[in-house]
Amino acid sequence: MLILQNKVINNNYCIGCGACAISQEAAYSIITNKNGCYQAQKKPSAISDEIEASVCPFNNNKDENALSRELFEHNNKWDPKIGYYHQIFAGQVNEGDFFSNGSSGGSAKWLLSKLLEEGYVDKVIQVYNNSNNPDKLFEYRVTDDVSEVKQGSKSVYYPVEMSKVLDYIRQNPGRYAITGVPCFIKSIRLLQDSDPVFKERIKYCMGIFCGHLKSKFYAEMIGWQLGVEPNNLTHIDFRVKIQGQKANEKGVRAKSIDGYTSKPKIVQEVFGTNYGQGFFKYPACDYCDDVIAETADISFGDAWLPEYLEKGTSMVVSRNPELSQIIKAGIANGKIDFKEETAEQVYKSQEGGYRHRREGLTYRLLEKRKKGAWVPEKRTFEVEITKQRRKIYKQRMKLSAKSFSAFIQAKSQGDFNFFRHQMENEVHRYLALYRIKTRKERLIQLLTYLGLINLTIKTKRIITQNLRR
């Protein structure tokens, strides 16, 4: 029986991580589907996939609680919102150009460099720009050169897969550190459970906080608005730091095959980039409950908190005492400017993602089960879902699904405005759901209209923010 084909792939839960397609003998290979997403495809000769199914992050294998408990129960604290942790930090790198050339605070590449420099690992695996292949703008690569670590890409909102680098690890002895989003790290942990080679050779898994994975259409959509048509896009920088802008006002920049480079544009000014709207989201991401890579030795993300928005800041969750010690040494010698933070601050910095992956996931699983569809078993969370929130989650799924079909049509017509027109009505419906007011808010609005109270701009902003939660 082909478990992955019948359950995961046929029901659109494949994330295309590549863990099921490592060797020539594997039952699957990784392809790019019509929606610009990586996906496992059954080989004609495949008749069984028991081994491959055991490492799939969306098959019903061990969940994040079980995996992290085995890895981190000793020497760590536990928090119901973020899982296990040894120490939590927030800050920026002072050393060299890690901050200016990195995402948020530049801490992930700084730590990868330290691991190589100080002999903790022999090789590092991370994502790199791949401008030589317009069909694959980013890919995983292996390096043992500290200078090449700095050349790795910043945050990438583009599909990648790990089959080749995982095969490299299996074929080449050594100690490795590898980076990845939560589901990728989970698949590596499942690989380590089933194959002692990976358990021995992968010394550190370094996780990246994740909202969701994007199809390659997301990069093409941005590039198109910056003056680079999809077929001409050869590179995109999703995290340009613009002088004078806040950390969440990151810039985007695109390059074309003929050498044209666009000027950076603040991402909020580019249509379709609001992550809450979920354009070009992998369908599997709506059935994931891990925001901060709970099974990684250490996780990195943006500190989306008011006190950190003036300057790019890394939020770092360490679950490995050895890595915590490297960070503390960096603080002591002035290489990094970090302070200790709390589990609650980690949660608040990613609150929207948690809500979508906990409250929203509960709703989506219920809807799938009503239809009798197979769903992956996920952790359960005590949540109450209002009628309004159900409508919001339903509209998000509609937005995501329609973005793919509308963009395919727009590309075939060579007309970006077709895509914009198709999506704007759905976006307006989505935003209207946030404008539905509670009784208290309607009363405030009425009293304001009658002139009985006067709302300050600050008060109006607070009400608006509360509506968007």
GIHU-V884888 format. One record per helix or strand of 2 or more residues. SS is the DSSP state (alpha for helix, beta for strand). FROM is the first residue (numbers start at 1). LEN is the number of residues. Records with the same first field share a line. If there is no record, write none. Layout:
SS: FROM-LEN ; FROM-LEN
This chain:
alpha: 3-7 ; 50-4 ; 64-9 ; 98-4 ; 107-11 ; 146-5 ; 163-9 ; 182-13 ; 196-6 ; 216-10 ; 230-3 ; 267-3 ; 275-3 ; 283-5 ; 306-3 ; 321-12 ; 343-7 ; 351-20 ; 387-27 ; 416-19 ; 439-11 ; 457-11
beta: 28-5 ; 38-5 ; 77-3 ; 83-3 ; 87-7 ; 123-7 ; 138-6 ; 176-6 ; 202-7 ; 233-8 ; 251-6 ; 265-2 ; 298-5 ; 314-5 ; 336-5
